[in-house]
Amino acid sequence: MKVEIWSDVVCPWCYIGKRRFEAALGEFSQREAVEVTWRSFELDPGAPKRLEISLDEMLAKKYAMPLVKAAAMREQVTSVAAEDGLEFHLDRAQSGNTFDAHRLIHLASERGLGAPGEGCDASGCGVP
């Protein structure tokens, strides 16, 4: 069975999904027959190299919502992550364009430095 997973390095939901996928795969009796290909995906290819605003401010602007609601969204993601054993500190998160991060992951994989099972090919690479 072939599974392709598209993910961005700044996406907390992607990381939660990765953790859940790994847990499910670990319980799958035929996991050795599963070939996983990780693909790079940019959530916001037009983002500047680095955003100079907080995650809450970015979410409030992107979704046209009050800052307090954006903060509540951030807290919800943190809570869901904790249920899967992940510790997020999104109040300190810095974001921006992820193109170079994906390029670096791809380069590491080409040189055999990627995480096992998270190899890259011509169209994308693993996003741990």
C-alpha angles and dihedrals in degrees: 000000000000121000124186119197121193114201144162122219093230096049112105091191089055090055092047089050090050091053092049093046091051091050092050092045090050089059095045110106093214097044091132088065093056117098111197121198117190116210130196118241128178114214091196113017090175094058118120118252088264131009113227093204132076123265089250091053091047093050092046091052096042095049097031094238137133116275091243091058091049089052090051090052090052091050091049091054090048090051094049090048091052090056087062094047096261122133112211126186097186091157085074096039119130119201141184141126111344099196094104092045090055090047090052092050089049092050091049091051092049088055093049094254098114125107114276111272094014101095128156132229134184093291103042150327146228121292111201 
